[in-house]
Amino acid sequence: MDIRHFQYFTAVADAGSITLAAKNLSMEQPPLSQQLRKMEELLGVTLFIRQTRGVALTEAGRMLLPQARLILELKQQFIENAQSLAEGKKGRLRIGLAGSVPLLPAIPFAIRQFRTMAPDVVLSLEESNTPALCASLMNYQLDIAVVRPPVTDPEQIEVIPLLKEPTLAALPSGHRLSEKKKIRLNEIGEDPLIIFPRELGPGFYDSILAAYQNAGATPPLGQQAPQIAGTIPLVAAGLGVSVVPESLRQLHTEGITYHEIEDPAPYSNLAIAMRRAPNRPLVHDFGNLLRKVCSGA
C-alpha cells in the first residue's frame, strides 16, 4: 500500500460513487476500481458495498475512514510544516463556527486580522452546531472551532474559554411588552418559549431555562427551532418568544423586537475548541489571535 490508496478511499467515500470520484481525481474509473480492490485485498476487509448506482461504506469502511483522513491530514501537515519552515507561514486553516457566531463583530475582525498576518494561508469557514463541529474536529475535517460548550468529547478536544455573550429577549411585534426596552423573564413566563433542541447546544439551553427558573418562571415550551438562528422567524410569525444571543440582533428581521433582559439573565458562553493532539502552529496562532481580539487587548 502507499498513501494514494488512502486518497482513493476517502475520495470514493465522499463522492459515494467510483465514477464521480475518478472524475474528481482526474483519473479513469477502471484503474480506480482496481486500486480499491487491491487495497481491500491487502487489508483483508471489504470497504465498500457495490450497488447499482454508486457505492456505500461497509461498517469496517465507516470505522476506518476517520483514520484514513488522519493519515492524509498528517501528510498535509508534514508538507505544510516543511513549507512554513522554508517559506514562512503558508497552508490552509479550516475554521468551524457555531450558529450565529459569524454575526459577532469580533469573529470576522479576527479573521480579517489573520488574513493580514498570514496572507498565504487559505481559510475555509463552516457554520454548524457544536456537536457537528466537534465531530468534524475529531474526523480531521476542521482544525479549530468556536463552539458553545460543553463539547461532546472533552478528553479528546481542548476547550479554551473565549467570551460570554449577552442575550436578548426576542418578542413578536405587537407583543404587550414590545415597547419596553428592558424586561424580566417572569414577565414573559407564560408565553410559549421557542427554543432549539437541547442536543444542539446543551450549555446555552440549560442557561436559558435556569435563568427563567431563577426569575420564578417555568415557561411552556413552544415549537422547536432547527437551530439557534431558526428561532427568529418563528418568533416573527407570532408563535412565541425566545431568548437569543445578542449577535442575532443584526438580522433585522421584520415582525420582531429585541429587548435587554434584567438579571438574572442567561449568557451564551463561547469557547475555542481544538484537538488535544499536536496541532500546527497556524492553529495556535489563530487561537491566540481570537483570544486577543475577544479580550479587547
Secondary structure, DSSP 8 states (H G I E B T S, - for coil): --HHHHHHHHHHHHHT-HHHHHHHTTS-HHHHHHHHHHHHHHHTS--EEE-SSSEEE-HHHHHHHHHHHHHHHHHHHHHHHHHHHHHSS-EEEEEEEETTGGGSTHHHHHHHHHHHH-TTEEEEEEEE-HHHHHHHHHTTS-SEEEE-S--S-TTTEEEEEEEEEEEEEEEETT-TTTT-SEE-GGGGTTS-EEE--GGG-HHHHHHHHHHHHHTT----EEEE-SSSTTHHHHHHTTS-BEEEEGGGGGG--TTEEEEEE-SS--EEEEEEEEESS---HHHHHHHHHHHHHHHT-
